Amino acid sequence: MIGVSVAVGVVGGLAGVAVARALRLRAEQPGEPVNAPPVDAGQLAEHLAAAIRCPTISHQDPAQFDPRPFAELRGALERAFPRLHATLRRETVSEHSLLYTWEGADPSLRPALLMGHLDVVPVEAGAEKHWTHPPFSGAIADGFVWGRGTLDTKGSVVAILEAVETLLEQGFRPRRTVYLAFGHDEEVSGRRGAKVMADLLRSRGVELEWVVDEGGAILAEGSVSGVRAPVALVGVAEKGYLTLRLTAEGQGGHSAMPPRNTAVRRLARAVERLERHPFPPQLREPTLELLAATAPQMPFARKLALANLWLSGPFVAWTMARNRTTAALVRTTAAVTVLQAGTKENVVPQTAQATVNLRLLPGESVETVLARVRRVLGPEVCVEPASEGWNPSPVSPTDAEAYRALSRVVRGLFPEAVVAPNLVVGATDSRYYAPIAQSTLRFVPITLTREDMGRIHGTDERISVESLVRCVAFFVRLIEEAA
């Protein structure tokens, strides 16, 4: 879900493309009204609650991993969706990830893939007391299911499974094969889950027509500055990732007689240079299309500015870069996250290090970003990758049938919403499938308010039962429409 909040206030920065293009995007074929599927809302909520009660936590330290909740979750899903488990082929990959195959009637069609992840982030020690209901209680109260993972992403996993179970009960068989892939370590990179499943499909010669994963949602009315309608953000690309380690060497010695040119001083100067020379802001796809899609909802003065981007473009990018949330849409970001130096209070350290996490804008690469940081910082510090990074994803086309089909389904369920392409600033498991997919779309139809966005990875994570039912309706219709 990370990246959804970045679009909040984006239109207030006055960016986009010509109004004519914006109106063309908005004038896409409307979706047919989507009726709620015959789903028992109470039973659906219980299915999710049972999944929440399995604390499938991913820890940065592999030694803390507990496999038992994952086994419990598999059992809970088998009990909740018996027809699905009797019909689809299920493979357990890397011991805990789940890959389902729903054979289609036409093997000549490229398959589709629906994704989610089974793992959740931990709850900070001592924070449990701030939850309205215990984070792994799966409480159903006040119209919500409460608990860690309801939004990220057990809610969508259960909705996908419920949609397939519903379609099977109706005797539906897809024309194209449909895969369901649920990784168990997305919160700590996905390398043992999603990556292994993607490699497995690739080894079998599978080429996917489309992939749908987390990454976008529906921002409630009033959540996006300047836009009166709800905005359905469909992630058509995500930023790249790179972590660098800056190392400075200097004179050590006794703190009573400190040398002038210490490692800490050199590192501090480097960090300050990095802060003073951020990556330049640039308007690129898919941010241009995001703003084009929302432009018709903007006040007249802003529409007028968008019609003259040839003149206002640099100012627009600069304005967006001044806002912390919108800056991530127009530049590669660099954040100093860890500082290390010294072992004793009266000893001047000879080595100081900083860890810098960067999120790469489409059009950049690991190589170009590394080269620029080295150029900006100069020879005073050594700059090296701290871990394996990756380039930004390809931008999935909005004129492809996959995007059009998803948009039609969204507008059928949420006729008042503006459907807009978006750049996901975080990382999702979908990146592992992108090399074998024609289109990769990151979207779950959960309506979020500003308050709800803070619940993701935070306190009082919850999903409304009404929203959960709508998710099932979305996936039922999407499978019918595109598969």
Order of alpha helices (4+ residues) and beta strands (2+ residues): alpha-alpha-alpha-alpha-beta-beta-beta-beta-beta-alpha-beta-alpha-beta-beta-beta-beta-beta-alpha-alpha-alpha-alpha-alpha-beta-beta-beta-alpha-beta-alpha-beta-beta-beta-alpha-beta-alpha
